[in-house]
Amino acid sequence: MVKQFEVYRLDLKPTKGSEINEKRPCVLLSPKKMNNSLNTVIIAPLTSTIRNYPSSVSVTVNNKKGQVALDQLKFIDKARLCNRMEVLNRQVVMQPKRCCLKCSSKKNQGKPLGIKHKG
């Protein structure tokens, strides 16, 4: 059985455009009820590129600093979850939760999340 906030090494291919690809650690974000009921789960890839984006949450996995890329959420089949690395601790877990809640709140719907775009 898979659990929320476990970290797995996954191959994210195939991808298109600006989507994060290649094999990399990903954190499982879908809640227990979804994990127990469906064959798909929600994951967010981890990246070693540190950015000051509101959708990026800093974490340390296997003693390496990185970020959870919450702007790159994916739904994948559980069959792809095979190389479990670790489970994020409670303090770290609260950061992605807060970020997801902030980004999805009614107050923020339809508004940019503080990312300044060139153009």
Backbone as a chain_set.jsonl record, in Angstrom:
{"seq": "MVKQFEVYRLDLKPTKGSEINEKRPCVLLSPKKMNNSLNTVIIAPLTSTIRNYPSSVSVTVNNKKGQVALDQLKFIDKARLCNRMEVLNRQVVMQPKRCCLKCSSKKNQGKPLGIKHKG", "coords": {"N": [[0.839, -1.183, 0.0], [0.552, 2.199, -0.829], [1.573, 5.353, 0.565], [0.686, 8.689, 1.503], [3.043, 11.275, 0.992], [5.285, 9.69, 0.708], [8.422, 9.193, -0.901], [9.41, 8.5, -4.156], [11.538, 7.144, -6.71], [11.061, 7.94, -9.986], [10.361, 7.405, -13.488], [9.552, 9.908, -15.544], [8.887, 10.098, -18.196], [6.62, 9.625, -20.94], [6.92, 13.093, -21.887], [5.946, 16.54, -22.556], [6.827, 19.708, -23.971], [7.444, 22.086, -21.463], [7.383, 20.347, -19.328], [8.691, 18.562, -16.551], [11.081, 16.067, -17.073], [12.691, 12.851, -17.351], [14.34, 10.454, -15.101], [13.645, 10.824, -11.719], [13.376, 11.823, -8.226], [10.123, 11.777, -6.747], [7.369, 13.083, -4.932], [4.637, 11.591, -3.329], [1.467, 12.866, -3.317], [-1.282, 12.504, -3.175], [-4.245, 11.966, -1.186], [-4.943, 9.592, 1.518], [-7.487, 8.307, 1.227], [-7.946, 8.464, -1.538], [-5.684, 7.079, -2.461], [-6.265, 4.532, -1.525], [-8.529, 3.887, -2.963], [-8.318, 4.259, -5.759], [-6.535, 3.428, -8.824], [-4.725, 5.237, -9.595], [-2.453, 7.862, -8.648], [-1.501, 11.05, -7.205], [1.363, 12.858, -7.938], [4.285, 14.873, -7.282], [7.115, 16.145, -8.856], [10.538, 16.213, -7.679], [13.099, 18.634, -7.646], [16.482, 19.665, -8.125], [17.083, 22.181, -8.759], [16.943, 25.278, -7.423], [14.41, 27.548, -6.964], [12.758, 30.689, -6.603], [9.873, 30.442, -6.433], [6.373, 30.627, -5.742], [5.154, 28.173, -5.924], [7.017, 26.28, -5.366], [8.51, 24.187, -3.017], [10.86, 23.939, -0.499], [12.88, 21.12, 0.302], [14.661, 18.374, 1.869], [16.016, 15.47, 0.697], [17.352, 12.305, 1.045], [19.665, 13.485, 2.067], [20.107, 15.553, 0.268], [19.564, 18.802, -0.926], [16.642, 20.27, -2.294], [13.664, 20.987, -4.208], [10.099, 20.633, -4.044], [8.222, 20.508, -6.872], [5.436, 21.938, -7.222], [4.013, 22.996, -9.283], [4.083, 21.173, -11.242], [2.408, 18.948, -11.012], [1.309, 15.558, -11.388], [-0.796, 12.899, -12.526], [-0.478, 9.542, -12.042], [-0.224, 6.004, -12.77], [-0.367, 3.576, -10.185], [1.279, 1.409, -10.62], [3.677, 2.364, -11.522], [5.055, 3.083, -9.271], [7.734, 2.013, -7.737], [10.348, 2.21, -6.687], [10.83, 3.064, -3.749], [12.062, 5.699, -1.784], [12.148, 7.268, 0.624], [10.242, 8.724, 3.376], [8.743, 11.85, 3.695], [9.237, 14.025, 6.491], [7.012, 15.187, 9.139], [7.12, 18.043, 9.526], [8.135, 18.97, 7.081], [6.161, 18.032, 5.4], [3.974, 19.682, 5.884], [4.503, 22.051, 4.505], [4.144, 21.684, 1.584], [1.388, 21.139, 1.729], [0.293, 23.528, 2.779], [1.039, 25.276, 0.725], [-0.377, 24.216, -1.497], [-2.994, 24.605, -0.598], [-3.05, 27.401, -0.373], [-2.592, 28.163, -3.05], [-4.887, 27.154, -4.245], [-7.005, 28.433, -3.074], [-10.142, 30.226, -2.906], [-9.797, 32.948, -2.867], [-7.472, 33.332, -4.33], [-8.028, 32.37, -6.861], [-7.773, 32.593, -10.329], [-5.901, 34.583, -10.201], [-2.532, 35.704, -10.659], [0.251, 33.925, -9.207], [2.266, 35.462, -8.005], [4.447, 35.189, -9.597], [6.53, 36.75, -11.761], [6.256, 37.35, -15.11], [8.19, 37.532, -18.063], [7.787, 39.678, -20.839]], "CA": [[0.0, 0.0, 0.0], [1.309, 3.445, -0.892], [1.134, 6.342, 1.55], [0.944, 10.09, 1.207], [4.34, 11.862, 1.335], [6.413, 8.824, 0.402], [9.206, 9.675, -2.039], [9.77, 7.431, -5.076], [12.281, 7.505, -7.928], [10.172, 7.618, -11.106], [10.669, 7.845, -14.846], [8.401, 10.737, -15.887], [8.638, 10.116, -19.639], [6.804, 10.679, -21.933], [6.538, 14.445, -21.51], [5.881, 17.518, -23.638], [7.101, 21.109, -23.647], [8.184, 22.469, -20.258], [7.201, 19.386, -18.256], [9.908, 17.927, -16.035], [11.18, 14.69, -17.556], [13.761, 11.968, -16.891], [14.155, 9.767, -13.823], [13.897, 11.725, -10.594], [12.509, 11.588, -7.068], [8.812, 12.426, -6.75], [6.65, 12.883, -3.679], [3.253, 11.199, -3.509], [0.665, 13.871, -2.628], [-2.702, 12.165, -3.07], [-4.646, 11.567, 0.166], [-5.124, 8.172, 1.831], [-8.736, 7.808, 0.655], [-7.722, 8.311, -2.973], [-4.687, 6.019, -2.631], [-6.904, 3.246, -1.241], [-9.681, 3.656, -3.827], [-8.032, 4.353, -7.188], [-5.265, 2.88, -9.316], [-3.852, 6.367, -9.906], [-2.062, 8.709, -7.523], [-0.979, 12.359, -7.584], [2.76, 13.039, -7.533], [4.976, 16.107, -7.677], [8.54, 15.863, -8.98], [11.516, 16.98, -6.914], [14.142, 19.186, -8.486], [17.629, 20.227, -7.393], [17.146, 23.586, -9.148], [16.244, 26.077, -6.42], [13.748, 28.721, -7.539], [11.954, 31.449, -5.66], [8.505, 30.421, -6.928], [5.429, 30.266, -4.684], [4.746, 26.78, -6.089], [8.163, 25.417, -5.067], [8.677, 24.011, -1.579], [12.188, 23.381, -0.221], [12.947, 19.872, 1.057], [15.907, 17.624, 1.805], [15.748, 14.044, 0.505], [18.636, 11.587, 0.968], [20.691, 14.484, 2.39], [20.279, 16.482, -0.843], [18.574, 19.869, -0.924], [15.902, 20.437, -3.531], [12.329, 21.548, -4.057], [8.942, 19.959, -4.614], [7.688, 21.364, -7.942], [3.988, 21.782, -7.173], [3.433, 23.428, -10.558], [4.269, 20.049, -12.18], [1.651, 17.795, -10.519], [0.94, 14.551, -12.39], [-1.546, 11.72, -12.115], [0.182, 8.371, -12.626], [-0.688, 4.701, -12.305], [0.408, 3.05, -9.049], [2.245, 0.418, -11.105], [4.952, 3.054, -11.734], [5.687, 3.313, -7.966], [8.453, 0.797, -7.342], [11.603, 2.492, -5.988], [10.574, 3.974, -2.628], [13.309, 6.221, -1.235], [11.93, 7.636, 2.025], [8.995, 9.428, 3.651], [9.015, 13.191, 4.214], [8.807, 14.175, 7.885], [5.793, 15.99, 9.346], [7.373, 19.471, 9.315], [8.288, 19.186, 5.643], [4.877, 17.707, 4.799], [3.043, 20.791, 6.025], [4.799, 23.102, 3.523], [3.379, 21.496, 0.35], [-0.045, 21.245, 2.026], [-0.039, 24.957, 2.864], [1.206, 25.863, -0.602], [-1.509, 23.776, -2.322], [-4.195, 25.285, -0.106], [-2.93, 28.813, -0.733], [-2.735, 28.289, -4.505], [-6.223, 26.759, -4.684], [-8.048, 29.132, -2.331], [-11.027, 31.06, -3.727], [-9.223, 34.288, -2.906], [-6.403, 33.375, -5.321], [-8.423, 31.822, -8.151], [-7.714, 33.506, -11.446], [-4.871, 35.58, -9.991], [-1.178, 35.158, -10.738], [0.768, 33.536, -7.896], [3.445, 36.221, -7.641], [5.521, 34.939, -10.545], [6.569, 37.795, -12.771], [6.602, 36.809, -16.421], [8.761, 38.47, -19.027], [7.01, 39.722, -22.053]], "C": [[0.888, 1.251, 0.0], [0.716, 4.456, 0.082], [1.533, 7.746, 1.119], [2.298, 10.507, 1.779], [5.509, 10.886, 1.291], [7.111, 9.394, -0.834], [9.661, 8.461, -2.84], [10.644, 7.98, -6.191], [11.447, 7.004, -9.1], [10.754, 8.087, -12.43], [9.435, 8.586, -15.34], [8.119, 10.812, -17.392], [7.397, 9.295, -19.948], [6.32, 12.033, -21.399], [6.464, 15.321, -22.751], [6.27, 18.884, -23.097], [7.946, 21.307, -22.403], [8.027, 21.496, -19.099], [8.548, 18.788, -17.841], [9.933, 16.49, -16.527], [12.356, 13.991, -16.894], [13.428, 11.309, -15.563], [14.527, 10.726, -12.706], [13.015, 11.35, -9.41], [11.207, 12.374, -7.215], [8.135, 12.122, -5.42], [5.18, 12.594, -4.005], [2.382, 12.142, -2.671], [-0.796, 13.485, -2.439], [-3.033, 11.641, -1.671], [-4.935, 10.072, 0.288], [-6.372, 7.588, 1.156], [-8.591, 7.558, -0.849], [-6.757, 7.155, -3.239], [-5.296, 4.635, -2.428], [-7.985, 2.888, -2.248], [-9.351, 3.556, -5.31], [-6.715, 3.68, -7.554], [-4.295, 3.981, -9.715], [-3.594, 7.172, -8.643], [-1.561, 10.048, -8.078], [0.446, 12.47, -7.057], [3.239, 14.421, -7.95], [6.457, 15.776, -7.751], [9.383, 16.741, -8.06], [12.589, 17.459, -7.882], [15.264, 19.728, -7.622], [17.836, 21.698, -7.762], [16.302, 24.402, -8.174], [15.713, 27.35, -7.07], [12.921, 29.411, -6.463], [10.528, 31.586, -6.193], [7.574, 30.062, -5.772], [4.991, 28.809, -4.764], [5.886, 25.793, -5.856], [8.4, 25.387, -3.565], [10.008, 23.321, -1.323], [12.101, 22.149, 0.659], [14.373, 19.333, 0.998], [15.542, 16.144, 1.739], [17.09, 13.36, 0.274], [19.808, 12.554, 1.133], [21.009, 15.434, 1.23], [19.174, 17.52, -0.796], [17.927, 19.978, -2.292], [14.564, 21.087, -3.247], [11.29, 20.614, -4.662], [8.347, 20.929, -5.622], [6.178, 21.173, -8.024], [3.285, 22.286, -8.429], [3.533, 22.323, -11.616], [3.539, 18.782, -11.705], [1.275, 16.87, -11.67], [0.087, 13.476, -11.73], [-0.895, 10.533, -12.816], [-0.427, 7.09, -12.067], [0.216, 4.213, -11.174], [1.484, 2.055, -9.484], [3.622, 1.047, -11.33], [5.71, 3.281, -10.42], [6.424, 2.06, -7.519], [9.706, 1.086, -6.525], [11.397, 3.519, -4.886], [11.891, 4.387, -1.996], [13.185, 6.527, 0.255], [10.564, 8.274, 2.165], [9.37, 10.794, 4.22], [8.499, 13.303, 5.652], [7.66, 15.173, 7.995], [6.009, 17.477, 9.087], [7.446, 19.79, 7.824], [6.951, 18.999, 4.945], [3.924, 18.897, 4.845], [3.283, 21.885, 4.984], [4.057, 22.881, 2.206], [1.871, 21.616, 0.57], [-0.468, 22.708, 2.057], [0.026, 25.62, 1.492], [0.03, 25.486, -1.506], [-2.789, 24.484, -1.894], [-4.192, 26.755, -0.501], [-3.189, 29.005, -2.225], [-4.155, 27.995, -4.97], [-7.347, 27.503, -3.965], [-8.876, 30.012, -3.262], [-10.454, 32.457, -3.892], [-8.18, 34.42, -4.015], [-6.813, 32.884, -6.701], [-8.414, 32.902, -9.223], [-6.675, 34.59, -11.312], [-3.505, 34.952, -10.155], [-0.647, 34.907, -9.33], [2.058, 34.24, -7.535], [4.624, 35.979, -8.538], [5.457, 36.027, -11.607], [7.058, 37.205, -14.076], [7.189, 37.9, -17.295], [7.851, 38.527, -20.238], [6.203, 40.894, -22.138]], "O": [[1.86, 1.331, 0.751], [-0.476, 4.424, 0.387], [2.557, 7.961, 0.47], [2.653, 10.142, 2.899], [6.598, 11.198, 1.773], [6.475, 9.998, -1.697], [10.224, 7.516, -2.289], [10.511, 9.141, -6.577], [11.158, 5.812, -9.208], [11.535, 9.037, -12.484], [8.384, 7.976, -15.537], [7.204, 11.52, -17.812], [7.146, 8.318, -19.242], [5.419, 12.095, -20.562], [6.859, 14.916, -23.844], [6.071, 19.181, -21.919], [9.042, 20.757, -22.3], [8.487, 21.782, -17.994], [9.42, 18.543, -18.674], [8.939, 15.772, -16.418], [12.944, 14.526, -15.954], [12.379, 11.565, -14.972], [15.583, 11.359, -12.736], [12.021, 10.641, -9.571], [11.194, 13.489, -7.737], [8.306, 11.042, -4.854], [4.568, 13.261, -4.839], [2.541, 12.21, -1.453], [-1.484, 14.088, -1.615], [-2.218, 10.963, -1.045], [-5.144, 9.382, -0.71], [-6.317, 6.501, 0.58], [-9.068, 6.546, -1.362], [-6.987, 6.346, -4.138], [-4.891, 3.674, -3.083], [-8.334, 1.716, -2.385], [-10.032, 2.842, -6.046], [-5.887, 3.4, -6.688], [-3.17, 3.7, -10.127], [-4.39, 7.172, -7.704], [-1.24, 10.163, -9.261], [0.707, 12.209, -5.883], [2.677, 15.051, -8.846], [7.008, 15.192, -6.818], [8.997, 17.857, -7.712], [12.939, 16.754, -8.828], [15.025, 20.198, -6.509], [18.66, 22.383, -7.157], [15.084, 24.232, -8.11], [16.469, 28.128, -7.651], [12.446, 28.771, -5.525], [10.032, 32.697, -6.383], [7.948, 29.27, -4.907], [4.507, 28.259, -3.775], [5.736, 24.6, -6.12], [8.483, 26.432, -2.919], [10.265, 22.244, -1.861], [11.353, 22.122, 1.636], [15.185, 19.775, 0.185], [14.847, 15.627, 2.613], [17.87, 13.776, -0.583], [20.813, 12.454, 0.43], [22.073, 16.053, 1.216], [17.999, 17.185, -0.647], [18.582, 19.802, -3.319], [14.354, 21.665, -2.181], [11.546, 19.909, -5.638], [8.003, 22.056, -5.266], [5.693, 20.35, -8.8], [2.095, 22.032, -8.62], [3.115, 22.517, -12.757], [3.998, 17.67, -11.964], [0.964, 17.32, -12.773], [0.228, 13.183, -10.543], [-0.773, 10.521, -14.041], [-1.068, 7.103, -11.016], [1.429, 4.418, -11.212], [2.486, 1.88, -8.791], [4.629, 0.339, -11.328], [6.888, 3.637, -10.449], [5.81, 1.141, -6.979], [10.093, 0.241, -5.717], [11.737, 4.692, -5.045], [12.74, 3.544, -1.703], [14.017, 6.097, 1.053], [9.81, 8.359, 1.196], [10.209, 10.891, 5.115], [7.453, 12.748, 5.988], [7.377, 15.913, 7.053], [5.151, 18.116, 8.477], [6.873, 20.78, 7.369], [6.637, 19.725, 4.001], [3.14, 19.09, 3.915], [2.34, 22.584, 4.614], [3.392, 23.803, 1.734], [1.155, 22.129, -0.29], [-1.463, 23.086, 1.44], [-0.834, 26.429, 1.144], [-0.504, 26.344, -2.208], [-3.577, 24.913, -2.736], [-5.219, 27.292, -0.917], [-3.925, 29.911, -2.617], [-4.589, 28.533, -5.989], [-8.521, 27.233, -4.218], [-8.378, 30.489, -4.281], [-10.611, 33.076, -4.944], [-8.018, 35.5, -4.583], [-6.017, 32.972, -7.635], [-8.975, 33.983, -9.043], [-6.554, 35.44, -12.194], [-3.325, 33.78, -9.824], [-1.038, 35.584, -8.38], [2.88, 33.67, -6.817], [5.707, 36.504, -8.283], [4.434, 36.194, -12.272], [8.143, 36.628, -14.141], [6.739, 39.046, -17.27], [7.225, 37.534, -20.609], [5.481, 41.076, -23.118]]}, "num_chains": 1, "name": "protein.A"}
